[in-house]
Each structure stands twice: as C-alpha cells, then as structure tokens.
Amino acid sequence: MRKYLDMSHHLTLSTKDENRLLLTLAGIQFTHILDFMIIMPLGPMLMRAFDLTTGQFGLLVSVYTFTAAASAILTATVIERFNRRHVILFSYAAFIVATALCAAAPSYALLLIARSMAGAFGGVLGAMILTFVGDTIPYERRGKATGIVMSAFSASTVFGVPLGLLFVHQIPALGWRAPFLFAAFLGLIFWGLAYRAIPSIPTRLADRRLSRMLAPMLKVLTFPNHWRAYGFMLLMMMGGFTVIPFIALYSTTNLGYPENYLSVLYLAGGACTIFTGRYFGHLADKYGKARVFRIIALCSLLPILAITNTPALPMWGLLFITTWFFILVSGRFVPGMAVITSACIPSLRGTFMSMNSAVQSAGAAIASLLAGHIITRNPQGLIEHYNLVGYLACTSTLIAIWLVTSVKPEHGEGNA
C-alpha cells in the first residue's frame, strides 16, 4: 500500500484507505461533538442538580471551549515537531479518560474541572481532525471530505444526543451521568479503529531545536490571509453558539415542553443534517465554497430569529423551526470550514489548524458565556432577553457573509 508525502504536502492514499480514514475521523469527531453537545440538553437537569444560575450554566458550557482554545494554542507551538498520528492517538485517549471523569463528578466544581480537562484534549482533536483532511485530501475533493467529517456533528445530534438522553430516563440511578459514560464507551471503540486507520505523518521540520519551537506559530501569524480566516471562524461561532446552548432551556421553561421531548428535537434536526451536510459539501465543490457559504448563511438568519423570538406554539411548529435551524446553522460550517482549511500555507497546516481550533473554541466560549449573561430568568423562572441573543447571532452572521470573500485559498490550493 503506497503512502507518501508529495511536494504539495499531501499524503497520497488509496481510495479504500482514504474512505477508511475519513470514516475514522468522523467517528472521533462524533464522540468529541457528543461530549460537547450533550451538556446543552442536560442544562435543565444540571441546573436543578447543582442549583445553578444561567450564568453558572453558561460557564459550564464555555469552560470546555476556553480550555480547548488554550490547549490548541499550546499545541500550535509544538505540533510540527511530532508525528501527527502520535498526537491524535494520545489526545484521544486522554479525552476519553476526561469524559469518564465528567460522569464521576460529585459536585459542580469538580464537574467544571472535568469539563475543562475534556475541553483541553478535545481542542487538540478538533485541530488534528481537520489537519488530516488537509494533509490527505486534494483541494478539489476537500469540500466533500469536510462534509463527511462534519456530518459527525449531525450524527451525534441524531443518534448520540437522543440516545444519551434516553439513557438518562431509562437509567435513573445514573441520571445526567449516563451520557458521559456512553460517550466514553464509544470513544474506546473508535480509538481502536483509529489505531488501525490513522496513517503516519512525520514531522516536516528540519530544525527541531527547542529554541525554534515558536517559529511555525510566529510564521503562521505573519500572513494576513490567516488572520482573515481566523476572524471568519470567530464570526461563524458567534453566529451559532450564542443561541444553541439555551435552546433546551428555552423550550422547557418558556414553551413548556417536557424534557423528554428534547430528544425529539435533536433527532429531527440531526436526521436531516446527516444528508444535507454532505450535499452542501458537494455544492461547495461544484459552485465554490465562499458562494455556497453566503447562500446558506443568509438563509440561516430566518430560523435564528424564529427560534429566539417564538411564542408558545404546537410541537410540530417548534420541530419545523429547530430542524431548519440545525440544517442551516450547522450546514454553513461545511463550506466555511473548507474555506478555512484551504486558506493556510500547506507546510504549516498543523500549526494553522491548531490556532484555528483555538479561535473556534474561544468563539464558542465567548458566545455561550456572553449569552449566559444577556439571558436572565424572571421570578416565574422564565427566560428573558433570548431575542437579544438572536439579534447578536444574526449580526455576526452578516459580518461573516461579508468577510468570507476576502479569505483566499493559498498557493496550490485551487480557487474558492
């Protein structure tokens, strides 16, 4: 089986190995996203269990992404010194352990610490997954490949989150801890698959002295196109994660739906995005990544406004809104991430994507923390000012639509 790095810094794989790698990366992404996502529908339960305010819950969501950002920055300083395979396998193993510790946390403070540990290693995984896509998939197929990997977001929504919530209600002795044990168990399975499927990509640094450790990161930060890509990433996160963490809380408090209905919302949205994510990737390859992003992002404004301003309405109406929200808000990430992955200097892709993972995590953390402080609860326990969060998300999305055209593919990466 022939695997080698060509002059454009791509690892050439057979079609069979390429497909196996993409499915394995999607599996890693599945558990990573499940661990991050499951905290959101568990919000009402955790707020009762630990007597939390909306601000404390916002911190519980954002601490994961803050530490993910910090670890991604640290990784960016050293990632080019190590074999990519070793980095992803070690980080994934540590992530599984941290997820299991979340299930064992007896208090809010210890859960906060466990979530920060999971976020630290999850930040490395987020960078490495897309780094492997950039290193192994040619530009002309990268939109489709990104769609396959990003479909793990949809799969975790349609399968992982509803199953996790099902375990909450079917195993009362475990309660909110069950989804974390479920994620850790799946992680063990996917780690075994990753050990067999992840190829070796040795360091490309000729000078590996410790004194040169910061050189790749400093070089990444000298290119204006990289900064535009990072700004674009930040805006995409602000356009979604201001709203997403509080959908479950708003649905159960203001709209009055039982908590066991939440799995239906995630199931319906995720089931559709499994198909639409790959289709959006195909459209991005065919018609241009930036163009497809602009169209999807513009359409996403409607469900964002609807979900943050909706009054009481029938279940089918809420399902309609949340399904389109998941389709369009997650769908814009497919062409958006393809734009970002192609914006870097190929020889510095590992460092660039680690920094991008830091920006992505910081954006999610800032968004959820900011939304947690904008949103308040009145004496009746209802959520207030969620509409302001929606307006903030729409503003960020509009700026991202304007900025995406200025993020250009680097030399040898094709045209956006």
C-alpha positions in Angstrom: 0.0 0.0 0.0 1.7 3.2 -1.1 1.5 6.2 1.2 3.8 9.1 0.7 4.0 12.9 1.0 4.2 14.7 -2.3 5.6 18.1 -3.0 2.3 19.8 -2.1 2.4 18.2 1.3 -0.4 15.8 0.7 -0.3 12.2 1.8 -1.4 10.0 -1.1 -3.7 7.2 0.0 -5.6 4.6 -1.9 -9.4 5.2 -2.3 -10.1 2.4 0.3 -7.6 3.9 2.8 -8.9 7.4 2.2 -12.5 6.4 2.9 -11.5 4.4 6.0 -9.5 7.4 7.3 -12.4 9.8 6.7 -14.9 7.5 8.5 -12.5 7.1 11.4 -12.0 10.8 11.7 -15.8 11.2 11.6 -16.0 8.7 14.4 -13.5 10.7 16.5 -15.5 13.8 15.7 -18.7 12.1 16.7 -17.6 11.4 20.2 -15.9 14.8 20.5 -19.0 16.6 19.4 -21.3 14.4 21.5 -19.3 15.2 24.6 -19.5 18.9 23.9 -23.2 18.9 22.7 -24.7 16.7 25.5 -24.2 19.3 28.1 -26.7 21.6 26.4 -29.9 19.4 26.6 -28.7 18.4 30.1 -29.0 22.0 31.1 -32.3 21.9 33.0 -31.2 18.7 34.9 -27.8 20.1 35.9 -29.3 23.4 37.0 -31.6 21.5 39.3 -29.0 19.1 40.5 -26.4 21.8 41.4 -28.8 24.7 41.9 -27.2 26.8 39.1 -27.9 30.2 37.6 -28.0 30.8 33.9 -24.5 32.4 34.2 -23.1 29.4 36.0 -24.5 27.1 33.4 -23.1 29.3 30.7 -19.7 28.9 32.4 -20.1 25.1 32.4 -20.6 25.2 28.7 -17.9 27.7 28.0 -15.1 26.3 30.2 -14.9 23.3 27.8 -14.2 25.6 24.9 -12.0 28.0 26.8 -9.6 25.2 27.8 -9.9 23.8 24.2 -8.7 27.2 23.0 -5.8 27.3 25.4 -4.7 23.8 24.5 -5.0 24.5 20.8 -2.7 27.5 21.2 -0.2 25.4 23.1 -0.4 22.6 20.5 0.3 25.1 17.8 3.7 25.8 19.3 4.8 22.2 19.2 2.6 20.2 16.7 5.0 20.5 13.8 7.7 18.7 15.9 5.7 15.4 16.3 4.2 12.7 14.1 0.6 13.6 13.6 -0.5 10.0 14.3 1.1 10.0 17.8 -0.5 13.3 18.7 -4.1 12.3 17.7 -4.0 8.9 19.4 -2.6 10.2 22.7 -5.0 13.2 22.8 -8.0 10.9 22.0 -7.1 8.5 24.8 -6.7 11.4 27.3 -10.1 12.8 26.1 -11.8 9.5 26.8 -10.5 9.5 30.4 -11.6 13.1 31.0 -15.1 12.3 29.7 -15.4 9.4 32.1 -14.4 11.7 34.9 -17.3 14.0 34.0 -19.6 11.2 34.8 -18.0 10.6 38.1 -18.0 14.3 39.3 -19.9 14.7 42.6 -20.1 18.5 42.6 -20.4 21.5 40.3 -16.8 22.5 41.0 -15.4 19.0 40.1 -17.6 18.8 37.1 -16.2 22.1 36.0 -12.7 20.8 36.3 -13.5 17.6 34.5 -15.2 19.6 31.7 -12.1 21.7 31.4 -9.9 18.6 31.0 -12.1 17.2 28.3 -12.1 20.5 26.5 -8.3 20.7 26.7 -7.8 17.4 24.8 -10.9 18.0 22.7 -9.3 21.2 21.4 -6.3 19.2 20.1 -8.6 16.7 18.5 -10.6 19.4 16.7 -7.4 20.7 15.1 -5.9 17.3 14.2 -9.1 16.0 12.5 -9.1 18.9 10.0 -5.3 18.8 9.7 -5.6 15.2 8.5 -8.3 16.2 6.0 -6.0 19.0 4.7 -2.9 16.7 4.5 -4.6 13.8 2.8 -7.4 15.1 0.6 -6.8 17.2 -2.6 -8.4 20.6 -2.8 -10.9 19.6 -5.5 -12.4 16.9 -3.2 -11.9 18.7 0.1 -15.4 20.1 0.3 -17.0 16.7 0.1 -14.4 15.2 2.6 -15.1 18.1 5.0 -18.8 17.3 4.6 -18.2 13.7 5.6 -16.3 14.6 8.7 -18.6 17.4 9.6 -21.6 15.1 9.2 -20.4 13.6 12.5 -22.0 16.7 14.1 -25.3 15.7 12.6 -24.8 12.0 13.5 -24.1 13.0 17.1 -27.2 15.0 17.1 -29.5 12.4 15.6 -28.0 9.3 17.3 -25.7 10.3 20.1 -27.7 13.0 21.9 -31.1 11.3 21.8 -29.5 8.0 22.9 -27.7 9.8 25.7 -31.0 11.4 26.8 -32.7 8.1 26.5 -30.2 6.6 29.0 -30.9 9.5 31.4 -34.6 8.5 31.6 -34.1 4.7 31.4 -31.3 4.5 34.0 -32.5 6.8 36.8 -29.7 5.7 39.1 -27.2 7.3 36.7 -29.3 10.3 35.6 -27.3 13.0 33.9 -24.1 11.0 34.2 -25.2 8.3 31.7 -24.5 10.3 28.5 -20.9 10.9 29.6 -20.4 7.2 30.3 -21.9 6.4 26.9 -19.5 8.9 25.1 -16.5 7.4 26.9 -17.5 3.8 25.9 -17.9 4.9 22.3 -14.6 6.6 22.5 -12.9 3.3 23.4 -14.3 1.6 20.3 -13.3 4.4 18.0 -9.8 4.6 19.5 -9.3 1.0 18.5 -10.4 1.8 14.9 -8.2 4.9 14.8 -5.1 2.9 15.9 -5.5 0.9 12.7 -6.7 3.6 10.3 -4.7 6.7 11.1 -1.6 7.0 8.9 1.8 8.1 10.0 2.6 11.7 9.0 6.1 12.5 10.3 7.3 16.0 11.2 8.4 18.2 8.4 10.6 20.4 10.5 14.3 20.3 9.5 15.3 22.3 12.6 13.8 20.7 15.7 15.7 22.7 18.4 13.5 23.9 21.3 14.7 27.4 20.6 12.8 27.1 17.3 9.6 25.9 18.9 7.6 29.1 18.3 8.9 29.6 14.8 6.0 27.8 13.0 3.3 29.7 15.0 5.0 33.1 14.5 5.2 32.3 10.8 1.5 31.4 10.7 0.7 34.8 12.3 2.6 36.8 9.7 0.2 36.1 6.9 -2.8 38.5 6.6 -4.9 35.8 4.9 -4.6 33.6 8.1 -5.9 36.4 10.2 -8.9 36.9 7.9 -9.6 33.2 8.2 -9.5 33.3 12.0 -11.8 36.3 12.0 -14.2 34.4 9.8 -14.1 31.4 12.1 -14.8 33.6 15.2 -17.8 35.1 13.5 -19.2 31.7 12.5 -19.0 30.6 16.1 -20.6 33.8 17.4 -23.4 33.3 14.8 -24.4 29.9 16.3 -23.2 29.3 19.8 -24.9 32.3 21.3 -28.2 30.6 20.6 -27.5 26.8 20.7 -26.7 26.3 24.4 -30.1 27.7 25.6 -32.5 26.0 23.1 -33.3 23.2 25.6 -33.8 25.6 28.5 -36.0 28.0 26.5 -38.0 25.0 25.1 -38.7 23.5 28.6 -39.3 26.8 30.5 -40.8 29.4 28.2 -42.5 27.0 25.7 -43.5 24.4 28.4 -42.4 21.2 26.7 -41.4 18.2 28.8 -37.7 17.4 29.0 -38.2 14.0 27.2 -39.3 16.0 24.1 -35.8 17.4 23.7 -34.6 14.1 22.2 -37.2 14.5 19.5 -35.9 18.0 18.6 -32.3 16.8 18.3 -33.4 13.6 16.5 -35.4 15.5 13.8 -32.7 18.1 13.3 -29.8 15.7 13.2 -31.6 13.2 10.9 -31.9 15.9 8.2 -28.4 17.3 8.6 -26.9 13.9 8.0 -28.0 14.2 4.4 -27.8 17.9 3.9 -24.2 18.2 5.3 -22.8 16.0 2.6 -25.0 17.7 0.0 -23.7 21.1 1.0 -20.2 19.8 0.7 -20.9 18.6 -2.9 -22.4 22.0 -3.8 -19.3 23.8 -2.3 -17.0 21.8 -4.6 -19.2 22.4 -7.6 -20.2 26.1 -7.2 -17.5 27.5 -4.9 -17.0 27.3 -1.2 -17.5 31.0 -0.5 -20.6 31.4 -2.7 -22.3 28.4 -1.1 -21.5 29.6 2.4 -23.0 33.0 1.7 -26.3 31.5 0.5 -26.6 29.0 3.4 -25.6 31.6 6.0 -28.1 34.2 4.6 -30.9 31.6 4.8 -29.9 30.7 8.4 -31.0 34.1 9.6 -34.7 33.1 9.5 -34.6 30.1 11.8 -32.2 32.0 14.2 -34.7 34.8 14.5 -37.6 32.4 14.7 -36.2 30.2 17.5 -35.2 33.2 19.7 -38.5 35.0 19.3 -41.1 32.2 19.1 -44.1 32.3 21.4 -46.0 29.2 22.5 -46.8 27.1 19.5 -47.6 23.4 18.7 -44.9 20.8 18.8 -44.8 20.4 15.0 -44.2 24.2 14.7 -41.2 24.0 17.1 -39.9 21.0 15.3 -40.1 22.8 12.0 -38.1 25.7 13.3 -35.4 23.8 15.1 -34.9 21.4 12.2 -34.2 24.2 9.8 -32.1 25.8 12.4 -29.9 22.7 12.6 -29.8 22.2 8.9 -28.7 25.8 8.1 -26.6 26.8 11.1 -24.6 23.6 11.0 -24.7 23.4 7.2 -22.9 26.7 6.7 -19.9 25.2 8.6 -19.3 22.7 5.8 -18.3 25.2 3.1 -17.0 27.6 5.8 -14.5 25.0 7.1 -13.5 24.1 3.6 -12.7 27.8 3.0 -10.6 28.0 6.2 -8.8 24.6 5.7 -7.6 25.9 2.2 -6.5 29.3 3.5 -3.3 28.2 5.1 0.3 27.7 3.8 0.3 23.9 3.2 3.6 23.3 5.0 2.2 25.0 8.2 -1.2 23.3 8.1 -0.9 21.6 11.5 0.0 24.9 13.3 -2.6 26.9 11.4 -5.4 24.4 12.2 -4.3 24.3 15.8 -4.6 28.1 16.0 -7.9 27.9 14.2 -9.2 25.3 16.7 -8.2 27.8 19.4 -10.2 30.6 17.7 -13.1 28.2 17.2 -13.2 27.1 20.8 -12.7 30.7 22.1 -15.5 31.9 19.8 -17.9 29.2 21.2 -16.8 30.0 24.8 -17.2 33.8 24.4 -20.6 33.2 22.6 -22.1 31.0 25.3 -20.7 33.0 28.2 -21.9 36.3 26.7 -25.4 34.8 26.0 -25.5 33.4 29.6 -25.1 36.9 30.9 -27.5 38.5 28.5 -30.2 36.0 29.3 -31.9 36.3 32.6 -34.7 34.4 34.5 -37.7 36.3 35.9 -39.3 35.4 39.2 -41.6 32.9 37.4 -38.5 31.1 36.2 -39.0 32.1 32.5 -36.1 33.0 30.2 -35.9 36.7 29.2 -33.8 38.5 26.6 -33.2 35.4 24.4 -34.3 37.6 21.5 -31.3 39.9 22.0 -29.1 36.8 21.7 -30.7 36.1 18.3 -30.0 39.6 17.1 -26.4 39.2 18.1 -26.1 35.9 16.2 -27.6 37.5 13.1 -25.2 40.4 13.2 -22.2 38.1 13.5 -23.6 36.0 10.6 -24.0 39.1 8.3 -20.4 40.2 9.0 -19.2 36.6 8.2 -21.0 36.8 4.9 -19.2 40.0 4.1 -15.8 38.7 5.2 -15.7 35.2 3.6 -14.9 36.6 0.1 -11.6 38.0 1.5 -10.4 34.6 2.7 -8.4 33.3 -0.3 -7.0 29.7 -0.9 -3.2 29.7 -0.7 -0.8 28.7 -3.4 -1.6 25.3 -5.0 -4.9 25.0 -3.2 -7.2 26.0 -6.1 -9.9 28.6 -6.2 -12.7 29.2 -3.8 
